[in-house]
Amino acid sequence: MLFRSETVVFRLRRQHYVTRDIAVAVDVHFHGIARYEALDVEGKERFGARGGSEEAELQVARSELWNAVEVPAYESEAAFVRFNIGMDFGAWRMALRRLNLPRPDTRRILLINDSVYGPVAPLQPLLERMDTDTADLWGMTDSREIAWHVQSYFLLAGPRLIHSATWRRFWAMAVPLPWRRWVIRRHEIGLSRRVVADGFTTRALFPARSGANPMFADWRELLSDGFPFLKRELLRDNPTADPGIAAWRQLVAEPFVREIERDLGRWKKS
């Protein structure tokens, strides 16, 4: 269904749009179908952890989407409900424009979508490794499927990139596209290509092991290495017909297993 309702959340722990260090998290959810819900209750403390009286915590927003227009339900600075035109990149583009981001003192922007379950492992140590002095654009994983790119479910952009003409031009040209494959080719792959072509650096915390999509091909190895997410499509559709897919339950803590199975049950009913 092309025009599902979508929620875009801009989240900071305290009442600041911008701080000296962490800037914003822009989180995208589909209404009534895909949710983080309790999955981020355990994870949010790991997600925030810069600490200190002068710095805000960066956290994934809890997505009680049936109350999407009630911003306090998210403890968020802003929430927008829109038709799902352009998918995640369309939503991020709208949110960045509406919130006038980046601002002059914005240091980092984190873009996230709800195509993954998690975090099911500590996130803070991974965030600490995403040093924007060593790379301008970080992802959790990269992929060589179709063409090399940093996968867009979790993107952290640093100050040199977000204040550049490259960033401005990319989002100006990131017009909403109606089909997922177009979004992947034009926007997800296109962002990595543009960033590298213009002399910026990109890195993935968990580099691809092969030419296949690591979220489908290497999910066991990733979880064993401390990777904190599972692709929703993997568990819902098993696109590679992996005969051992049920083993994910032995690799994820029990509270997360229950929440993931509850969400998968909603997909089957929809």
Disulfide bonds with the S-S distance in Angstrom:
none
